[in-house]
């Protein structure tokens, strides 16, 4: 949630700060939205080929991390479009992969809590991501780096969130079918 919300706030701010018209900012957000759909479609093909939802979820976090990092590094409208596409693809992959993981638990004791925690965490991440993006951009921009650099550097929030998520998810993504997560953590 943090990465997506960060992108949704940072891209229009950065595009307008670079001198683009508001319609271009809307087009950049649309690029991210289309990429979400493409990522979700691709997830159905990729999941069985790479070992299931757990591994696909790891791939989704890496894709979103690269997209967020691209937002930090780019200084052009074309670069913003590429970053929006990467974050969007990561989000699309994420939603399908997380549903594959959660779906396997569906109907078991406590499975409803897993769904609730998943959606609550994503929603909280979205609120935090959008709020902190504005605060970060303002504080860093006000510290003498300027508005464009403050906005650009605010995407470090998305980078940090997706890398943290990937690191926490690695034990689940690399385990062998049937192996417990605890055992996978010990083998790393």
Buried (B, 14 or more C-beta within 10 A) or exposed (E): BBBBBBBBBBBBBBBBBBEBEEEBBEBBBEBBBBBBEBBBEBBEEBBEEBBBBBBBBBBBBBBBBBBBBBBBEBEEBEBBBBBBBBBBBBBBBBBBBBBBBBEEBEEEEEBEEBBEEBEEEBEEBBEBBBEBBBEBBBEBBEEEBEBBBBBBBBBBBBBBBBBEBBEEBBBBBBBEEEEEEEEBEEEE
